[in-house]
């Protein structure tokens, strides 16, 4: 599916070349966002890449201060 990003990292101990820059690698220490192209989907299916949990930006939650009430 084009337009959809995958959040992946390399399987433990592997380095996977990036599709757009083959001399740059996806490693097992830092998850990255990549487009859902056939290249990355094949790498996921083969086990070279694994899905990683997507980072969620921390949102500030504003609650009423109990002392002000």
C-alpha positions, -999 to 999 in steps of 0.1 A, spaced: 0 0 0 16 32 -11 14 62 12 16 40 42 47 40 64 60 10 82 79 13 115 107 -13 115 141 -23 127 165 -50 116 163 -85 131 188 -89 159 224 -90 146 214 -79 110 220 -48 90 195 -42 61 204 -18 33 179 10 28 161 9 -5 168 46 -13 204 46 -1 220 10 -3 251 21 16 230 32 46 216 5 68 187 -2 90 201 -17 122 186 -36 152 191 -7 176 170 21 162 135 17 147 129 37 115 99 47 94 100 34 58 75 34 30 55 2 25 72 -7 -8 76 -42 -22 113 -40 -11 105 -35 26 75 -58 26 98 -86 12 124 -79 39 96 -81 65 83 -113 51 118 -129 50 124 -119 87 153 -96 79 132 -67 92 108 -68 121 79 -45 130 87 -21 158 62 -3 180 57 32 167 69 59 190 41 81 203 48 117 211 41 124 247 12 147 250 9 171 279 -23 164 298 -38 195 315 -58 187 346 -74 211 369 -52 218 400 -70 204 430 -57 233 452 -74 259 430 -109 244 435 
